[in-house]
Amino acid sequence: MQAPNILSAEFDKSPYQLFENIRENYPLFFHEATNSYVVSRYEDVERAFKDPAFSSRHAEAQFEPVYGRTMVQMDGREHATNRNLVIQALGSYKLNEKFLPLIEENARELLSKFSSRGEVELVEEFTSIYPLNVIRTILGLPKEDMPFLKKWCIDISNFLSNLSQNPQVTAAGLQSRKEFQAYLAPIIKRKQQNSEDDLLSSLCIAEIDGIKLTDDEITSLAMLLFGAGGETTDKALALMFRNLIVHREQLQQVIADRSLVERAFTETLRYSPPIQWLMRLTLEDVKMTGGTIPANSMVIGLIAAANRDPRKYSEPDNFNIFRHDLDVNRAFSGAANHLAFGGGKHFCIGTKLAREEVIIATNLLLNSMENMQFNDKLPEEYGFFARGLKNLHIKFTPV
Ligand code: HEM
């Protein structure tokens, strides 16, 4: 017997039963197509993210061609300095006072285009635009630039998911990176000379121990923020609506008590994480459940399998926003007891922004769309690394 192929068509269609087989019967195996060891139990995946024996240097090959050198591929002091500069810049602008109203305005504007129509394809008309728009707004880039920003982000995302190495996809990703860089260069120069009240300006002036980011680093970071904060939140939001519409009684409870939106979002991240796996590189031999991973090996930590490990969660395959074994109060911090935002030193830095975005959008959508139902059959998921919905056709009663 062999472990299921995590890149097969069968897997793409329906990975969760296969994850169960992997987690129970093949807690550690070597996957030839990706040249990686695969771990899937919660305690092993968490360890791969938190133990310094696992490096993020693997990401040089994966991310650097399109983003340039960014924190995702750094370790140790270099990573800490770079990450802290961004956290400082993120913390220095006023999310609550200045940006929450703009985020709400973005959501309202998109919603107004379909709210009286009684039906919508939510991915195309809302989720695939809204989080990118939020990043654009926060960085301080003009609204009219959105169409080409979106195109560049799609090309770069396709490049990162191009496991079959399709040459056209590779070329489009690299070309979009070039155009994105050329677009940002004069804007960064301008903001360095005349600082404005936005994140890009904050990144231009942020410094730790006298170290400032170079122009190239600022450009790479801006592109990374679009990549890291766009597609992830897009997929999470659509998956949450899918999960709630399937579980109607929980949808009714969320409609009646909006403090439950945060629970619905957290349970969605556990049950259907938009990033299904992360990779690492071992710096030494590491003993895991099922054997030893040799030094210098690539490792895949299957987040989506770990998030349904019965050793961690009761009835893990049930979507239940009231579950007691998932702590909403720490779900968006480094102490989270799910792995959808990774863990350890590279734990996602956009969790609070993602939470605010999702809460704002969900409340507005629920206020305007009663009796939500799928317009046709159950929406299909797709994707190995990033996983979401191809589309989400909903019919509803306009309010
Ligand atoms: C539901 C939404 C989101 C999900 C599921 C998500 C998921 C993740 C995951 C799994 C990682 C860990 C990567 C690793 O360890 O290699 C990560 C890191 C990161 N995320 Fe998010 N993310 C989300 C939203 C955001 C947003 C809105 C931003 C924008 C501010 C963002 C910015 C980042 C950055 C910059 C990193 C790299 C951190 C580091 O390497 O130290 N993310 N995210």
Residues whose N, C-alpha, C, O or C-beta is under 5 A from the ligand:
A	BS01	HEM	M71 V72 R83 L225 A228 G229 T232 T233 A236 P274 I275 L278 L339 A340 F341 G342 K345 H346 F347 C348 I349 G350 T351 L353 A354
